[in-house]
């Protein structure tokens, strides 16, 4: 297959591209390489894949220029904004993709309180451009990143894809719910198979510097205190990066199909009479925030000073994924233990920042 992965300088996108290339697929990666977080981490991911030779080379990547990996000719990369509809359409027309996995987005719950416009441009305008590009270029297999944040004010645990998600508490969450609605429309009108993936707190090597694990490890190594929100009374369904990637690949290989039993009177929320599907991808095993910090302390061999804080605007106190459909449809369930995943992240962190 020839697959477009947007967000390939990002955490999940870079790991997904690596796995697909390893199994023999052709991949074109796309990323705007914005400076939302430490750009050297993004350049490091591109260096690992052979798109650039050194971190310094990242600064010279030209916009809208297709580069080929020095490590694998089946991997190409283009620096491009999803909002740039003209050049996005040109890329689709020239490359003729079999499938698209849209992982590019403005991420972060808290940043959406500061810069809401970034979420509208990247997550709404960018996503409609992806849908239009698929529609006009015969791409009938689209998977895309949604988020566990869409569950918002829901209190029933575990979170099920059959639950209503009409009460988001951040613009980020609202933008992801909007993606699901937009995708369904295109599935219904144009027969495009679309699958939304609600990721639950992804962590692991090459992770995002704005995420808790990154911040906690950095602070622990520097002997600084960490802010622990909601006084530590948080539950998160931490999901290791390799588990996320395996789930995404199974979705790419099994595009959404019409649910012939679906009815507009009492149909399931996660399926449709159109080729449309929503999955949770989570560990199905929520971890207490204080236990997560303890796993970090165990690997570092030291205690971390903690500032106990109230919950932040836009945060939810608990996430917990019901992965029943993932198991039933794709015979897959994430299972990496938290200590194993934390250890692997810290091993990577120490190596990367030492270099």
N, C-alpha and C positions, 0 to 999 in steps of 0.2 A: 504494500500500500504506500501511497504518497500522502503524507499527512502534514498539514499546517498546524503548528503549535504556537499560539500566541502567548507571550510572557515567558519566553525561553531563557531570558537572563534572570528570571525569578526562581524562587525556591522549588516549587513543584514542577514548573515547566522545564527547568534544566535537568532535573532527575528523570522526568518522563522521556525527554528527548534521548537521553543516554540509553535508557532501557529499550526504546523502540529501535534505535540504530543498531543496538547489539543483537537484536533478533532479525535484522535484515530489512527493516522498513526504510523508506526514504523520508527524510524529515526536512521541512523548511521551518526554521524558527523565526519568530518576529518579536521584537520588543522595542519599546520607546527608550529604554534605559534612563528613566527619570531619576531624580535625586531624592526621592521620598525617604530613602535610607542610604547608608554607606554604599556609595557607588562602587567601591573597590570589591565588595562582596559580589556584586553583579559581574564585574570584570573578571573576578576569580572564577566564577562559574563558566564564563565564556572561554577563559583560558584553559580550563579543565577539558572543555569539549573541542579545543583546537581551533576555535574561531579567531582568537588572538594568541600571540606568542608570550606576551607579558602583560602585566597590569597597565603599564604605561601605554601599550598599544591601544587600549580601550578608548583612550581619549581621542584617537584619530579615526574612529569608526565613522564613515560617511553616512549621512542620511540617505535612505532609499537606494542603497547599493548592496547587491546580493553577494555575500562572501561565502566561500567554501571552506569547510574545516580541513586543517592540515592533517588531522588524525583519521578522518573518514570522509570520503568524497560524497557519501550519501547524506551528509548533514550540511545544510546551508543556513545562512542567517541574514536577516535584513533588519536594519534599524528603521522603524516606521511607527507612526502613531495610528491607532485605530480610527481616530477622528479624521484622518486624511483619506477620505473616501475615494478620491480620484486614483491615488497610487495604490490603495488597497485593491480596488477593482482591477487595476492593471496587473497586479501580482497574481490574483486569482485567474485571470484570463491567460496569463503566460505559463503558469505552473501547473494548472489543471489538477487540483487536489482530489483525492478520493475521499478524504475525511478531514474534518477540522476539529481541533480541541482548543477552545477559547479559554485560556487561563489568565490572560492579561486583564488587569483591573486596577483601579485605585483601591488599595487595601487599607484596613485599619478602621476600627470603630471610633476611636477617640479623635483621630485626625479629621473625621467627617464633621466634627463639631467646629473645627477651625477653618477648614477649606472645603465647604460643600460643593463649590463649583467644579472641583476636580473630579468628584464622583459622578456628577451629571455628564461631564464631557467624556470621561473614559468609560464609565460603566453603562451609561444610557446611549449616548450618541455613538460611542465606539461599538456597542453591541448591536445596534440596529444596522450599522454598516457591515458587520459580520453577517448578519442575517440576509441583508440585501445581496452581499457578495455570493453567499451560498445559493440564494434563489436564482440569480442571473448567470451562474456558472455551473449549474448542474451538480452541486455538492449536496448529497442527500444524507450525509452522516455527520451530524454536529453534536458534540458534547461540550459542556461548558461548566465553569466553576460557579456554583452558588455558594451558600454558606449556612452554617448552623445558626448564624445570627438572625436568620429570618424568623426563628421561633419566638423572638421578642418576649412578650409578656406571658407566654405559655408557661404554666406551672406543672402540667401533667408530665411525669417522667416515666419511661424514656420518651424523647421526642420522636414522633412517628411522622412519616411522610403523608399519613392520612389525616393529620391534625390540621386545623385551620391555622394559617400564618398571616392573619390580617392585622396584627398589632405590633409592628416593628418598633423598636425604640432607638434606632439610629438611622441616619440617612444611608449609611453603608448597607444596612440590612434592607432598607426599602429599595435600594437600587438593585440588590440581588433578587428580591421578590419580583421586581419589575422585569428582570431578565427572564424569569420563569414564565411570566404572563406573555411577554413578547414572543418567546420561543413557541409557546403553545399556539399562538396566532399563526405563525408561519408553518407550523406542522399541520394545522387545520386547513389553511388556505392553499399551501403549495406542496404538501406531502413530504416535507423535509423531516427526517427522523431527528428529533432533538432529545437529548438527555441531560438533565440538570443534576449536578453533583454537590450535595450539601456537605462540605468538608467540616470536620470537627477538630479544632485546635491542632493543626499539623506542626510537628516538631522533628528535629533531627539534624544531621550534618548539612551544612550550607544553608541553614535556616535564616529567617528574617531577623535582622538586628533590633527591630522594634517589638519583638515578641518576648514574653516573660522569661523563657529559658535563657535566651541570649543576654538579657539585661541582668538576670540573677547571677549567671556564671561570671560575667564581666565584673559585677560588683563584688562578688565573693573573692575573686582573684586579686582585686585591688584593695580589699579590706574595707570596702564601703558598705553602707546600709542599703537595704532594698525597701521599696514601698510595697506593703502587702495590703491589698484592698479588701474591703468588706471584712476587715479584721481577721482575714484568713478563712472566713466561712464561705469558701467558693469550691465548687465542684467542676472539674473540666474533663471531658472525654478526650484526653490527649491521644493523638493518633500518629504513629511513626511514619515518616516519609515513604519508606519502602512499601508499607501497607497501602498508603494512599495511591501510589503509582500503580501497584498491582490492580487495585480496584478500577482505576481509570482505564488501564489497558483492556480489561475485560469488558468495559462499557464500549470502548472504541470497536472492539471485535464483535460486539453484539448490539447493533443499533436498535433504537426503540422501535417497537411494532405497535400497530393498532390493537387496542383491547376490544375484541369483538363482543365481549359481554358488557361493555360500558354503556351506561344509560344516563341521559341528562337529568333523570329524576332522582337517582340514588347512586350515581357512579362514584368510583374511587377518586380521591383528590390527586393521587400520584400518577394516574394513567388517563387515557382518553380514547375516544373513537378515532382520534388522530394518532400518528406515530410519535408519541410523546411520553416521557417517563422522568420521574424524579427519584433519586436514591440518596439516602444518607450513607456517608462513608466515615465511620467512626469506630473506635475501639470497643464500643459497647461495654465499657468498664470504667466509669468515671472515677477520678482520683481526687482526693482532697488536696487543696492547694498546699497545705502545710506538709502533707506527705510528699508532694512533688518537690518542695524545697528541701525536705529531708533527704531525698534521693540525690539531689545536687550536692548537699553537704557531705553525704557519704562518699561520693566520688572525689570531691575536692579534699576531703580529710580535714575540714574545718567548719565551724559554725559561722553563719552569716547574720549580721545584725539586721533587725527588722523594725521598720516603722509601720505600726498598725494603723491603717487608714480606712475611712468610710468607703463604700462602693462608689465608683465613678459613674457619671452620667453616660448612658448608652450601654453599660455593662449588664449582663445577666448573671445571677448568682450561681446558676448550675446549667451544664449541658450534658446530655446523655443520649446517645444515638440508638434508636431501634433500627437494626440492620436486617430485619426479617426478609425484606424483598431482595437485598443483596445476596443473602444466603440462598434463597429459593430460586432466584432467577439466574444467578451467576456462580453459584456454588463457592462463595467466597466470604470470609469473615476476617477482618484485621485481628491480630493477636499478639503483637510485640509487647512484652512486659515493660513497664515504665522505667525500671532501673536499667535494663538493657539499653533502651533507647537513649536515656540520659547519659549513660556512660559513653556511648558511641558519639553523641554530640560533643561532649567535653573533650574526647580524644581528638576529634576534628578541630575544635576551637583552638586547642593548644598548639596543634601543628600549623594551622593556617596563620594565626597571628604571630607565631614565632617567626614564620617566613616573612 
